[in-house]
Amino acid sequence: MPCLDISTNVNLDGINTDSIFSELTKAVSQIIGKPEKFVMILLKGSVALTFGGNKEPAALAEIVSMGGINTEVKRKLIATLGLILENKLYIPRARFVLKVFDTTTGRQNSKL
């Protein structure tokens, strides 16, 4: 079950987040290869966050998944999620950081 947790200093009041959730869910599902019904998205706005010493629009995200993560998937996630945030919340891709965790990394014969 992939879980994407996004924190941004952008105020989300008045923004239609439904389309953001929809696009993020589809992107994560397609890139990681997990069904949409198992994808969880958290989006927190107005977070006290600076990047490069200033408070211009920025975002920090973490994605955790049980499998489905490799170098190519990481690259696609960074590019695609960054583009969605840039188009929907006007966060420049250069001000978006994504941390990626695969809970099965290093495990042999995981039962999960």
N, C-alpha and C positions, 0 to 999 in steps of 0.2 A: 504494500500500500504506500505509494509515494505521497509525501506531505511536503508542500511548498509553503514556507513561512516568510512573508515579505513585510519589512518595516520600512516606512518612508517618512520623510519630513514634510511631504506634500499633504495639504489639508484635503480630505476626501469628501467633506460636506458639499452637497450639491452635485457630486459626480455620480453618474450612473455606473456603479461598480458591477452590476449584473453582467455587462458585456466583457468587463475585465476578467471576472471569475470564469466566464465561459471560454474565453480565448486561452487563458492560462491553463485551464483544465484540459482542453483539447490538445494544447501544445505538449504538456507534460505526458499525457497519455500516449500520444503518437511517438514522441521522441524516446521515451523509456520503454514503450511497448507493454503498458499495463492498461487494463480497461478503465474508462472514465469513471465508472461507478466506484472505483477504489482510490481515486485521486482526491486528496484533501488540500484545500487552498486556504491560507490565512493571510489577510491583508490588513495591516495596521497603518493608519495615517496619523499625521500630526505628531510623529515621534521626535523627540529631541535628538537630532542626528546632525553631525557635521561631517563633511568630506573635504579634505584638502584645506581645512581651516576655515571653511565658510558654510553658510546655511542654504546655499542654492539647492534646488531639487536634487535629491539623491535617494538611493535605496540600497538596503542590505537584505539579501535573501539567503535562506538555507533550504536545501532540499534533501530529504532523507528518503531512501528507497531500499526495499529488500530485493536486491538484484537489479539488473538492467542498466547498470552504470559502467561505462568504460570511457576512455579518453575522447572518442568521437562523440559519444552521448553528452559528455560535459561541454564540449565545444558547441554542440547544437543547442543545448539548454541555455548557455550564456548568450549566444547570438539571438535566439528566438525570444526568450523571456525579456532580454534587454530591449529588443525591438518593440514588443508589446507595451512595456512600460514607457518607452519613449513616445510611442504613438498615442497612448491613452492618458498618460499622466505628465507628459513633457519632461521626463527624466532623461537626460542625455545618457547614452549607453556607456560613456566613459565615467559616469558617476553611479554606476550600478555594479555591485559586488555580489557574487553568488558563491556560497560555500556548498559543496556537494558531499554527501555522505552515503555510502552503500553499506548497509548493516551486515551484508554477507561477505564483505571483503575480508580475506584472511581465514575464512572458515572453510573447512573441507566437509563435504557431504552435509550441508546445513539442512535441518529438518523443517525450517520455516518456509 
